[in-house]
Amino acid sequence: MFSRLSPPLLLTLLAAACALSACTVGPDYAGAPKVAPDAAQAAGFVRTPNTGFVSAPAPREWWVSLNDPQLTALIEAALAHNPDVHAAQARLREARAQLQQQKADGMPTASFDAAALRVRQPNLSSFSSSQGSSGNGSSNQSSTGGGPLQLYTAGFDASWEIDLFGGTRRAVEAASDEADAVDADLADTQVSLAAEVAQAYIDLRDEQQRLLLAQRSAKLQQQMLDLTQQRRARGTAADIDVERLTTQVEDTRSTLSPLDAQVNESLDQLAVLTGQAPGALDAQLSGLQPIPALPESVPVGDPASMLQQRPDIRAAERRLASSNAQIGEHTADFFPKVTLLGDLGFSAADPGHLLRKNNFSWLGVPYLQWNILDFGRTLSSVHNAEASRDEADAHYTHTVLAALQDANTSLSRYGHQREHLATLQQIQASADRSATLMRQRYTAGASSLIDLLDTQRVEFTSEQNVVAGQAELLKDFVSLQKSLGLGWSMRQS
């Protein structure tokens, strides 16, 4: 059978058979290493508080549980218009385009070419004749010049480097894994952005609440100052009482300007995070709103689910897989490369005869290339890829351990802040009762102004502490959601 085949066709078939049975050099990816298996497979986190938490899966859009439409709208606007998200989306498109390019590199290439040539040559016979007769003065020379030469060609050229040892396949594998890693980077950007918007929004509502509280306190203290000044005019209050109240009023008013500046700063931060110019959200968010209320229970899932959904862990694992594939990509350079070259063409002196059968020509060439002496360049490339794989392995281990630490720390901080806030609320309730009783005693003349001012100072401080404690607990809640890897969208660009 093979004796009936022409040598070029036989070589082509043999190369195709080699391609079908080709091996893929380099190590196959066996998955990410096991990191802290006991902690990763535990039923719950080590630092989970006893109350306020459930082991149910946590929702990805955690901000919806806070029941604040403005916060939800801000986060959705940020995820849609923030420049950092747009940059991450562009990097993802770039990575996917590089993957398509790697896939295309493993396919044959073909091109079409055509040419029309017209060349006039000098009449050499006439030139020789004139030279020979110049000695006897003969004028017997040819007057006919050489006619122009014409040639028309058209053809197809094709080439295909056969991936005998899997170098191209490893390159595609590495590019695919890198694209998946960039996809996870985009999700990680979304997680961080959602948390940053929520924390800025909480800061804004906290600052607005404390500003309102300070304004009310200053107004009440001013009323007491006016009353004391009237009593001094009647001789029933001393100058020292007026001065003490004046000091307290001015001290409270001194906190208004910094708080107002912090409100403006938070407004500008939220505008920029949502892809808008500073001041764009002033009208929308300047109205006083309470700090969002926390849900009664917080679902946190388990370490295994957290490790699967955190984008930074997924990105680290995909880059580990990519670096492993690059070892095989460079290892393939040790082996020969076979390229099939082919050409189909037509050529004729008359364009009307171009496609005739006797004007057809073809060429098939299996081209072997083997770089047998490179003074260690290929070996160095392989060692470099192996070192990069080891670095990616260590980075993955670090990322997993840091994620476990982040989640447990966030859980512990949230649980302790809940207890701390409960204590602050008890202190505020006691301070409120004490202030009410002291105002009654002062009005009846049974206590001094010093006692009244002291109870008011404690009441004001306790109110401020509760507002700050509520905001801190809510920010701890946001940090917990971020540590669990929540807040990214399934719809990537």
URDA-V14473 format. One record per residue. SS is DSSP state (alpha for helix, beta for strand, coil for the rest). OMEGA is omega as a letter, one per 20 degrees, with the letter a starting at -180 (NA if undefined). NEAR is the number of other C-alpha atoms within 12 Angstrom. Layout:
# URDA-V14473
ss=[SS;SS]
omega=[OMEGA;OMEGA]
near=[NEAR;NEAR]
This chain:
# URDA-V14473
ss=[coil;alpha;alpha;alpha;coil;coil;alpha;alpha;alpha;alpha;alpha;alpha;alpha;alpha;alpha;alpha;alpha;alpha;alpha;alpha;coil;coil;coil;coil;coil;coil;coil;coil;coil;coil;coil;coil;coil;coil;coil;coil;alpha;alpha;alpha;alpha;coil;coil;coil;coil;coil;coil;coil;coil;coil;coil;coil;coil;beta;beta;coil;coil;coil;coil;coil;coil;coil;alpha;alpha;alpha;alpha;alpha;coil;coil;alpha;alpha;alpha;alpha;alpha;alpha;alpha;alpha;alpha;alpha;alpha;alpha;alpha;coil;alpha;alpha;alpha;alpha;alpha;alpha;alpha;alpha;alpha;alpha;alpha;alpha;alpha;alpha;alpha;alpha;alpha;alpha;alpha;alpha;alpha;alpha;alpha;coil;coil;coil;beta;beta;beta;beta;beta;beta;beta;beta;beta;beta;beta;beta;coil;coil;coil;alpha;alpha;alpha;alpha;alpha;alpha;alpha;alpha;alpha;alpha;coil;coil;coil;coil;coil;coil;coil;coil;coil;coil;coil;coil;coil;coil;beta;beta;beta;beta;beta;beta;beta;beta;beta;beta;beta;beta;beta;beta;beta;coil;coil;coil;coil;alpha;alpha;alpha;alpha;alpha;alpha;alpha;alpha;alpha;alpha;alpha;alpha;alpha;alpha;alpha;alpha;alpha;alpha;alpha;alpha;alpha;alpha;alpha;alpha;alpha;alpha;alpha;alpha;alpha;alpha;alpha;alpha;alpha;alpha;alpha;alpha;alpha;alpha;alpha;alpha;alpha;alpha;alpha;alpha;alpha;alpha;alpha;alpha;alpha;alpha;alpha;alpha;alpha;alpha;alpha;alpha;alpha;alpha;alpha;alpha;alpha;alpha;alpha;alpha;alpha;alpha;alpha;coil;coil;coil;coil;coil;alpha;alpha;alpha;alpha;alpha;alpha;alpha;alpha;alpha;alpha;alpha;alpha;alpha;alpha;alpha;alpha;alpha;alpha;alpha;alpha;alpha;alpha;alpha;alpha;alpha;alpha;alpha;alpha;alpha;alpha;alpha;alpha;alpha;alpha;alpha;coil;coil;coil;coil;coil;coil;coil;coil;alpha;alpha;alpha;alpha;coil;coil;coil;coil;coil;coil;coil;coil;coil;coil;coil;coil;beta;beta;coil;coil;coil;alpha;alpha;alpha;alpha;alpha;alpha;alpha;coil;alpha;alpha;alpha;alpha;alpha;alpha;alpha;alpha;alpha;alpha;alpha;alpha;alpha;alpha;alpha;alpha;alpha;alpha;alpha;alpha;alpha;alpha;alpha;alpha;coil;coil;beta;beta;beta;beta;beta;beta;beta;beta;beta;beta;beta;beta;coil;coil;alpha;alpha;alpha;coil;coil;coil;alpha;alpha;alpha;beta;beta;beta;beta;beta;beta;beta;beta;beta;beta;coil;coil;coil;coil;coil;coil;coil;alpha;alpha;alpha;alpha;alpha;alpha;alpha;alpha;alpha;alpha;alpha;alpha;alpha;alpha;alpha;alpha;alpha;alpha;alpha;alpha;alpha;alpha;alpha;alpha;alpha;alpha;alpha;alpha;alpha;alpha;alpha;alpha;alpha;alpha;alpha;alpha;alpha;alpha;alpha;alpha;alpha;alpha;alpha;alpha;alpha;alpha;alpha;alpha;alpha;alpha;alpha;alpha;alpha;alpha;alpha;alpha;alpha;alpha;alpha;alpha;alpha;alpha;alpha;alpha;alpha;alpha;alpha;coil;coil;coil;coil;coil;alpha;alpha;alpha;alpha;alpha;alpha;alpha;alpha;alpha;alpha;alpha;alpha;alpha;alpha;alpha;alpha;alpha;alpha;alpha;alpha;alpha;alpha;alpha;alpha;alpha;alpha;alpha;alpha;alpha;alpha;alpha;alpha;alpha;alpha;alpha;coil;coil;coil;coil;coil;coil;coil;coil;coil;coil]
omega=[a;a;r;a;r;a;r;a;r;r;r;r;r;r;r;r;r;a;a;a;a;r;r;a;a;a;r;a;a;a;a;r;r;a;r;a;r;a;a;a;a;a;r;r;a;a;a;r;a;a;r;a;r;a;r;r;a;r;a;r;a;a;r;a;r;r;r;a;a;r;r;a;a;a;r;r;r;r;a;a;a;a;r;r;r;r;r;r;r;r;r;r;r;a;r;r;r;r;r;r;r;r;a;r;r;a;r;r;a;r;r;r;r;a;r;a;r;a;r;r;r;r;a;r;r;r;r;a;r;r;a;a;a;a;a;r;a;r;a;a;a;r;a;r;r;r;a;r;a;r;r;a;r;a;r;r;r;r;r;r;a;a;a;a;r;r;r;r;r;r;r;r;r;a;r;r;r;r;r;r;r;r;r;r;r;r;r;r;r;r;a;a;r;r;a;r;a;a;r;r;r;r;r;a;r;a;r;r;a;r;r;r;r;r;r;r;r;r;r;r;r;r;r;r;r;r;a;r;r;r;r;r;r;r;a;r;a;r;a;r;r;a;r;r;r;r;a;r;a;r;r;r;a;r;a;a;r;r;r;r;r;r;r;r;r;r;r;r;r;r;a;r;r;r;a;a;r;a;a;a;a;a;a;a;a;r;a;r;r;r;a;a;r;r;a;r;a;r;a;r;a;a;a;r;r;a;r;a;r;a;a;r;r;r;r;a;r;r;r;r;r;a;r;r;a;r;r;r;r;r;r;r;r;a;a;r;r;r;r;r;a;r;r;a;r;r;a;r;a;a;r;r;a;a;r;a;a;r;a;r;r;a;r;a;r;a;a;r;a;a;a;a;r;r;r;a;a;r;r;r;r;r;r;r;r;r;r;r;r;r;r;r;r;r;r;r;r;a;r;r;r;r;r;r;a;a;a;r;r;r;r;a;r;r;r;r;r;r;r;r;r;r;r;r;r;r;r;r;r;r;r;r;a;a;r;r;a;r;r;r;a;r;r;r;a;r;a;r;r;r;a;a;a;r;r;r;r;r;a;a;a;r;r;a;r;r;r;r;r;r;a;r;r;r;r;r;r;r;r;r;r;a;r;r;a;r;r;a;r;a;r;r;NA]
near=[6;12;8;9;13;14;16;21;22;19;23;27;20;22;28;22;15;19;24;16;15;22;22;28;29;30;27;23;26;12;20;29;21;21;27;21;16;15;26;26;21;19;19;29;34;23;25;29;26;20;19;23;28;22;25;17;23;30;25;27;30;35;43;26;24;26;18;24;17;28;37;26;25;38;38;30;26;35;40;28;25;31;22;27;34;23;21;30;30;21;26;29;22;22;29;26;19;24;29;20;18;24;23;18;21;25;21;19;20;17;17;17;18;20;19;19;18;16;14;14;14;15;18;17;17;19;19;14;19;20;18;16;16;14;10;10;11;13;15;14;19;18;14;13;15;16;13;14;16;18;23;25;29;27;25;23;24;25;26;29;31;36;37;33;30;37;36;37;34;38;38;34;35;37;34;32;33;36;35;34;32;38;37;38;37;39;39;37;36;44;41;35;41;44;41;33;41;45;36;36;46;44;37;40;40;37;38;37;34;39;33;30;30;34;26;20;31;29;20;23;30;25;18;29;29;21;22;29;24;18;18;18;14;12;12;16;23;20;20;17;28;29;22;26;34;25;19;30;30;22;20;32;26;17;24;27;21;18;27;26;17;25;34;30;24;33;36;28;33;41;30;27;37;37;28;22;17;19;22;20;30;22;14;17;28;23;17;20;24;27;34;34;23;28;20;13;21;33;28;37;33;31;39;30;30;43;41;25;34;39;39;41;40;36;34;39;41;35;39;40;42;40;42;41;40;41;41;40;38;34;32;33;34;30;26;21;28;28;29;33;29;28;23;25;29;31;29;26;22;19;21;14;18;24;21;17;13;13;23;20;22;22;23;26;25;27;21;19;16;15;17;15;12;13;11;14;17;23;22;18;23;28;22;22;29;28;19;23;31;23;21;27;30;22;27;31;27;23;28;38;25;23;37;39;27;30;41;30;26;33;40;28;28;37;29;25;27;32;21;21;28;20;19;25;25;19;23;28;20;19;28;23;19;25;26;19;20;27;26;18;18;21;18;12;15;14;19;22;32;21;24;31;33;22;28;33;29;25;32;33;26;30;33;32;29;32;34;31;32;36;36;32;37;38;37;32;44;42;35;41;42;44;38;49;44;41;40;38;30;19;13;25;24]
